[in-house]
Amino acid sequence: MVAADAHPSPDPLDGIAETLDRAAVAAIAQATFGLSPATLIQAFSEWALHLSISPGKQLQLGAKVARKYARLFDYALRSASDADAAPAIEPLPQDRRFRDPAWKQPPFNILSQAFLLNQQWWYAATTGIGGVSKHHQEMVEFGARQMLDMLAPTNFLATNPVLQRKIVETGGKCLIEGFQHLLEDMQHSVRGLPPVGTENFKVGENVATAKGKIVFRNRLMELIQYEPTTETVRPEPILIVPAWIMKYYILDLSPENSLVKWLTGQGYTVFMVSWHNPGSEDRDLDMEAYRQLGPMAALDAVNAITGAPTVHAVGYCLGGTLLSIAAAAMARDGDDRMASITMFAAQTEFSEPGELGLFIDESQLNVLENMMWSRGYLDSSQMGGAFQILKSNDLVWSRILGEYLMGERPPMNDLMAWNADGTRMPYAMHSQYLRRLFLDDDLAEGRYKVDSKTISLSAIRTPLFVVGTERDHVAPWHSVHKIHLLISAETTFVLTSGGHNAGIVSEPGHRGRRYHVMTRELDGPSYDPEDWLARATPKDGSWWLEWGAWLDARSGKAIAPPPMGNADKGYAPIGDAPGHYVLEH
């Protein structure tokens, strides 16, 4: 009798089988733009099956159809004799498609009202069905909304009075100009060029123009130290950690809206992390590499250059999440080099990540991981596609209507040009980020490890300034607000108007800006988001001023500016800002 081998030799077919499986899934991912067909099939199958065995829901939906047709018929009768008759249904506040008065004229008023009633019915048909999982319900509701948005009367010449009027007014010239725009965009896409107009915004020339020096570089980031613009500075420097899903210069766009320029003007020494744009050779860079080579390496450099024992640490989006991980590990290890922590639109709890969560489940991650495995990274165009789907009304259909049918191409601005300057995500990091944070919520639930030891956000006692934005589709403010449940430190929370990017770039003097603010004292009570909003103080203007006052209250008396770099400590300047990494494509 032959004893079984406790350590059998690996089957040579294992590697071949894994490669074949990964290649097959990667090919599917390319064909489906990174969406998992299995997840879509499961979601719609579960919805259809449970709806088919829910006679009460079917009866309810049938009654809704009858009532909606009755409302539409009633409106048609009233509007026939009164052009200003009250509509049967009002569009949602964020739906701007039917605002033109032309939509009140027959027959377009009936078309728009029928569409909105149909949209409302489909929402009822895809929600509230017993037995359907929350994730699958959200996917089905989202999918139905995407189909309806594609079939909206605004998208077709025969049913859009605004487009018809434009064609008459221009003698059809708008269609010719729109076709030219389409050809231009197709050419740029085929050649791998950025969108039309971005050539007018050159990094280091009219964007990312704040003067500074590269004072440190490793394989993952460059550290920029900005020149002082005041005779004295606060002793605590500011270290900003942006997300590596974006180029850092969103915080240094044009001189008039540059957060960097504003901060140096307030008398602060500012340092900025500029991330390397990873390629295939960086596929194994993981979250720990980003922590060590990013904020921790930068913190060492800032301390050495300035001699300051503490810094004001700032994190934006994913950079804020990484900063919270670093801060929790530092608190665990007794490292108290952070005087304060500021987080812009950054999540620490991921159980309700908003509509991005539609793309996060086991099947979807399998597709994404294999798509990244084939090249070692996730390309910015693949991430951009997901964001466009999330805001298809604003980013897809309105663009097709405005640019390709009406011939109206909006002028490129600095924020749009920055948004087109995409980055990549390395395979190991992005897989860990999606699994450990989004899918498993390890950071919030106490399972996240740094240096093989668990960290807890509750260990952070450093004062926090946290910013959420009202229309954030990347980090919804309700999710950002959950930091109150995880950290008992003194927390000033600001909810500002705008979205994930425009809400943060909110310089003083920017028209229409407003925000709510409230401070929770150390170990004070927490409130749910809506209760917080009811209690918070509303203010007009830029939240930057609120933050500036908050930083001032936690900073020492002004001193002479530190040197630019410090050669004696190994941080001699090695080039001018904006540096090399930000120019990588």
Beta strands, then each sheet from edge to edge (+ up, - down):
strand 1: 212-217
strand 2: 221-226
strand 3: 238-241
strand 4: 270-275
strand 5: 311-316
strand 6: 338-344
strand 7: 377-378
strand 8: 425-426
strand 9: 449-450
strand 10: 453-454
strand 11: 464-469
strand 12: 491-496
strand 13: 514-520
strand 14: 537-540
strand 15: 575-576
sheet 1: 14+ 13- 12+ 11+ 6+ 5+ 3+ 4+ 2- 1+ 15-
sheet 2: 7+ 8-
sheet 3: 9+ 10-
end
